[in-house]
Amino acid sequence: MPVGVADTVKAIFEAITRVPDSIEAYSKVRVRRVRKRRLRRALESEEYRWRSLSTLARLIGRTEEETRELLLELDARPSLKPGSNEELWGLVSRVGEG
């Protein structure tokens, strides 16, 4: 096989082998966006200004720690429910900066 053709075939093969990684990375980004959108909807609900961390974590199917990270990206802040130490979260735009 001539050198130019061999290089082209090699480049095509390398690109094809990277496609699954690209698809997986895109999928992770898309899922993260969906989770953040669900959190935002829950926090923008007219029914509640504050939501418990445990409820939000269940809503998106993630751990409380992973949920906290997403909430911070949404500009939400935590507070403690008076008398119970339950961790509540609300959007700064709705509950203020505390």
URFEN-V664879 format. One record per backbone hydrogen bond with DSSP energy under -0.5 kcal/mol. NH is the residue of the N-H (numbers start at 1). CO is the residue of the C=O. E is the energy in kcal/mol with one decimal. If there is no record, write none. Layout:
nh | co | e
NH | CO | E
NH | CO | E
This chain:
nh | co | e
6 | 2 | -2.6
7 | 3 | -2.6
8 | 4 | -1.8
9 | 5 | -2.8
10 | 6 | -2.6
11 | 7 | -2.5
12 | 8 | -2.5
13 | 9 | -2.7
14 | 10 | -2.5
15 | 11 | -2.2
16 | 12 | -2.4
17 | 13 | -2.1
18 | 14 | -1.0
19 | 15 | -0.8
19 | 16 | -0.7
20 | 16 | -0.5
22 | 18 | -2.0
23 | 19 | -2.6
24 | 20 | -2.5
25 | 21 | -2.4
26 | 22 | -2.5
27 | 23 | -2.6
28 | 24 | -2.2
29 | 25 | -2.0
30 | 26 | -2.5
31 | 27 | -2.6
32 | 28 | -2.2
33 | 29 | -2.2
34 | 30 | -2.2
35 | 31 | -2.4
36 | 32 | -2.4
37 | 33 | -2.4
38 | 34 | -2.2
39 | 35 | -2.3
40 | 36 | -2.7
41 | 37 | -2.3
42 | 38 | -2.1
43 | 39 | -2.4
44 | 40 | -1.8
45 | 41 | -0.6
45 | 42 | -0.5
48 | 45 | -0.5
51 | 89 | -2.4
53 | 87 | -2.7
56 | 52 | -2.3
57 | 53 | -2.7
58 | 54 | -2.1
59 | 55 | -2.2
60 | 56 | -1.4
61 | 57 | -1.1
62 | 57 | -1.8
67 | 63 | -2.2
68 | 64 | -2.5
69 | 65 | -1.8
70 | 66 | -1.8
71 | 67 | -2.5
72 | 68 | -2.4
73 | 69 | -1.6
74 | 70 | -1.2
75 | 72 | -1.4
76 | 71 | -1.9
77 | 90 | -2.8
79 | 88 | -2.1
81 | 86 | -2.7
84 | 81 | -2.1
85 | 81 | -1.4
88 | 79 | -3.3
88 | 86 | -0.6
89 | 51 | -2.9
90 | 77 | -1.9
92 | 75 | -2.4
94 | 91 | -1.8
95 | 91 | -2.7
96 | 92 | -2.1
